[in-house]
Amino acid sequence: MNNIKELREKLDKKEISATDLVKKYLEKIKENPSSYFVTVTEEMALESAKFAQKIINEGRSGLLTGIPAAIKDNICTDGIKTSCGSKMLENFIPPYDAAVIEKLKSENYIMLGKSAMSEFAAGKSPENEGGAYAVSEGLCAFALSYGSSVDIGSAAEFYGLTGLAPSFGRVSRFGVAAFSSSFGRTGPITNSAHDCGSILSVISGYDSRDVVTKKSEDKNVFNDKVGMGVKGLKIFLPKEIFDDETDETIKSSVICIAKEFEKLGATLIDGTLKSYSYADAAYYLLSSAEASSNLARYDGIKYGLRGEGKNYDDIVSDSRTKGFGEEVKRRIMFGNFALAGKNFEDYYLKALAVKQQIKKEVDNIFEKADIIISPVLKNILNLTGHPVITLPCGRKTGVSLMGKMFGESVLIGAADAFERR
C-alpha cells in the first residue's frame, strides 16, 4: 500500500480517495509509538486530502497529488513546529516553508507530520530517523530527509529501504536548518528507486535563494532509465573496502550485490581510491567546523531557548549549555578547535585539501566507470557532492552506489534493475 506508483494509480482510478488514504495512515500512526513523529498534523492532513481529491476529480493530479508523507523535523514548515530534535528550538515555529515544501505543496502532496531525528542530525544512530521508520512500518508513503549522504543512506539501510542523496546543488537548501552546509542534502527515503525518482523530479531545480543550485534541463527525466537494466554499465569496486577495518559482514554485502549486478549484465572494475582511508577524519573535521559556525546563530537572544544571566555573555552561555545536547556540544568544540589560530592551517586546511584530492580521484574514476559501489557508512560518500543511492539487502544491510555529478537517472535505473532481479 506504500508504493507511490501504485498509490498514484489507485487514486487516479478512484479505487481509493485521498481522504480515506490519509485516514488509514493516521489510524496506523495512532497505533504506533508517537516518538517517531514529533508532530502529527492530522487536521491539516485531512484538509489537504479534501483539496487533493478535488484536483484528482478534475483530472489535474501530479506525481504526488494526494500522496501522504513524513517531513524531517529540520525542514521548515510554515506555522508548524520545527525543532531539529533540539531543546534549543523546542518552541520554534517557522513563518515560511522551505523550498522543497513549496515544491511539494505545488503538487498537492499531504503532510502527515514532522518526523523525529537526532539533534541537528548530528547523531550516529540511524534508528533515530523517524521518517525511515514511518515508511518501513507503513505509516506514510515516503519520507523527506535532510542530512549527509551517509545520514540518508544509513537510515534507509537500517530500515531496509531505498534512500537517495541527490547531487550537491540539485535541490535547494533554502529553509533547511543546516548542521554542516556543504555536506547536507535533501532527499527521499522510499520503498523503491522509482519512487525516489518521482520525488526528486518534484523537489529539484534552480532556486535563486540558494546560490549552489544549478540550472538544468533534466528536471523530469530521473526515471527515464527505469526498466532498462544495467547491461553495459561499469561498476567500480575500490580495493580499500576490503581493508582490515571493514566489517566482514559489510564486505560480504558489497561483494554479493556487486556480483548480482554482474549477473544482470554490468561490468565490474577493480581499482584503488588512495584517499579512501582519510575520508572519515576529513569529514568529521570539516563538518564540525561548519557546525560550529552554523550553530553560533543560536544564542537565546534573537531566537532559541532563552537562558538566564546578568549580562549578554551569561545569557548566551546558559542558553547553549541548556539548549544543546552532548553530541552537538562535542562537535561544536571540535569545530572551534579546528578553526582556532594555528590549528586552521594544521588541521582545517589540510582536511580541505584531502577533500579536494578525494574529489579529484573520484572524478578520475568516473572517466572509466559509471558507478562506484561502497559500504553505506563510508564518509567518502559525503565529501565529493556526487549523488548517492542506497540499496537494501535485507534489513540493516545494504550498499551505496555513487554516480557522476547530476547523474541520478543512472543510479535510479541501476537500483531499479537490482530491485527487479
Residue, then its C-alpha position, 0 to 999 in steps of 0.5 A: m500500500n506504500n508504493i507511490k506508483e501504485l498509490r498514484e494509480k489507485l487514486d487516479k482510478k478512484e479505487i481509493s480517495a485521498t481522504d480515506l488514504v490519509k485516514k488509514y495512515l493516521e489510524k496506523i500512526k495512532e497505533n504506533p509509538s508517537s516518538y517517531f513523529v514529533t508532530v502529527t498534523e492530522e487536521m491539516a492532513l485531512e484538509s489537504a486530502k479534501f483539496a487533493q481529491k478535488i484536483i484528482n476529480e478534475g483530472r489535474s493530479g501530479l506525481l504526488t497529488g494526494i500522496p501522504a508523507a513524513i517531513k524531517d523535523n529540520i525542514c521548515t514548515d510554515g506555522i508548524k513546529t520545527s525543532c531539529g530534535s533540539k531543546m534549543l528550538e523546542n518552541f520554534i515555529p517557522p513563518y515560511d516553508a522551505a523550498v522543497i515544501e513549496k515544491l511539494k505543496s505545488e503538487n498537492y502532496i499531504m503532510l502527515g507530520k514532522s518526523a523525529m531525528s537526532e539533534f541537528a542530525a548530528g547523531k550516529s544512530p540511524e534508528n533515530e530517523g523517524g521518517a525511515y521508520a514511518v515508511s518501513e512500518g507503513l505509516c506514510a508513503f515516503a519520507l523527506s530527509y535532510g542530512s549527509s549522504v551517509d545520514i540518508g543512506s544509513a537510515a534507509e539501510f537500517y530500515g531496509l529501504t531505498g534512500l537517495a542523496p541527490s547531487f550537491g546543488r540539485v535541490s535547494r537548501f533554502g529553509v533547511a536548518a543546516f548542521s554542516s552546509s556543504f555536506g547536507r542534502t535533501g532527499p527521499i527515503t522510499n520503498s523503491a528507486h522509482d519512487c525516489g525518482s518521482i520525488l526528486s523530479v518534484i523537489s529539484g531545480y534552480d532556486s535563486r535563494d540558494v546560490v549552489t543550485k544549478k540550472s538544468e534541463d533534466k528536471n523530469v527525466f530521473n526515471d527515464k532509465v527505469g526498466m532498462g537494466v544495467k547491461g553495459l554499465k561499469i561498476f567500480l569496486p575500490k580495493e580499500i573496502f576490503d581493508d582490515e577495518t571493514d566489517e566482514t559482514i559489510k564486505s560480504s554485502v558489497i561483494c554479493i550485490a556487486k556480483e548480482f549486478e554482474k549477473l544482470g549484465a554490468t561490468l565490474i572494475d577493480g581499482t584503488l581510491k588512495s584517499y579512501s582511508y582519510a575520508d572519515a577524519a576529513y569529514y568529521l573535521l570539516s563538518s564540525a567546523e561548519a557546525s560550529s559556525n552554523l550553530a553560533r546563530y543560536d544564542g537565546i537572544k534573537y531566537g532559541l531557548r532563552g537562558e538566564g544571566k546578568n549580562y549578554d555573555d551569561i545569557v548566551s552561555d546558559s542558553r547553549t549549555k541548556g539548549f544543546g545536547e552532548e553530541v552537538k556540544r562535542r562537535i561544536m568544540f571540535g569545530n572551534f578547535a579546528l578553526a582556532g589560530k594555528n590549528f586552521e592551517d594544521y588541521y582545517l586546511k589540510a582536511l580541505a585539501v584531502k577533500q579536494q584530492i578525494k574529489k579529484e580521484v573520484d572524478n578520475i574514476f568516473e572517466k572509466a566507470d559509471i558507478i562506484i559501489s561502497p559500504v553505506l557508512k563510508n564518509i567518502l560518500n559525503l565529501t565529493g557532492h556526487p549523488v548517492i543511492t542506497l540499496p537494501c539487502g535485507r534489513k540493516t544491510g545494504v550498499s551505496l552506489m555513487g554516480k557522476m555529478f547530476g547523474e541520478s537517472v543512472l543510479i535510479g535505473a541501476a537500483d531499479a534493475f537490482e530491485r527487479r532481479 
